[in-house]
């Protein structure tokens, strides 16, 4: 075991390692992830002249352990001469085992970190799904596009299921198909990794497959039609928003920052309701301030005193105007019946005679004629 550990080759960033025999490699991460590494991807790139098999483990001890799952996965995994292994920024150690399938195969290994635009696109797509989930769930274009895309992917799984039904029970391939979803997902991964080669060599079959399955998927979506039930639309909107949060979290390599951005997105998404409540309260306060306050009603004594004060004030203003040079005294005196009484008023005398005051008191005062008529009308009402 000590000899096996001594044969492990440590990997360093930016260094290229060239070998022509089966070796074990390990990378020890001593760098703490920083905020600028949010869209940074660390990879181990393996290039070889012939087909090789690369097995990734988490520690040096697992390199020599016999693990049945590693044996099965090594047979399931494709054998490439150009492969990349993603390294988690938070992993303490990442080890891999390179096994040669042909003697004399030369391969090169390099470890590097770089800005990955795919991570940014994943984060942006999650942001778009989360904030536009309500609109997309009601869009017919999104309904048909998502339905056709899902139909193209699901058709591969259906193809594997149909192969398992027609496959003889004793065939060794049947045991691989028994794995079901795991083998189907592996098949999808294999297709996507070799998509460029498939498009180049078998583009006619690929185009025919896409047209056929796309037409079938469109027919199924057209048969059932877009969602009309409000609960179904809300359910689709929630699914899209939840998927958007997952994409946002997976698109950022720094876990605390990813969690903080997810929380901020949720708060921002639901901030419109508190903002509406705050705005409504603010408008109520402003309207209460701008509304004129109702005047206080005067008491009978205040009304009498204010009437006397205002009357005296108005009479003094009238006397002052009559004494001013702008007043045409001759034209006024020629039109009034008692010029002497007017002259006495301007000089400061009272504007009414004692007899007029007595008559006014009899008619409008307490016990007067108009007061009795007023009370009679109120009783009739």
Secondary structure, DSSP 8 states (H G I E B T S, - for coil): -HHHHHTEEE--BT-EEEESS-EEEEEE------GGGTTEEEEEEEEEEEEEEEEEESSSHHHHS--HHHHHHHHHS--EEEEEEEE-TT-SEEEEEEEESSTT--EEEEEEEEE-HHHHHHHHHHHHHHHHHHHHTT-HHHHHHHHHHHHHHHHHHHHHHHHHHHS-TT-HHHHHHHTTHHHHHHHHHHHHHTHHHHHHHSHHHHHHHHHHHHHHHHHHHHHH-S--SHHHHHHHHHHHHHHHHHHHHHT-S-HHHHHHHHHHHHHHHTHHHHHHHHHHHHHHHHHHHHS--------HHHHHHHHHHHHHHHHHHHHHHHHSTTS-HHHHHTT-S-HHHHHHHHHT--SS-HHHHHHHHHHHSTT-HHHHHHHHHHHH-
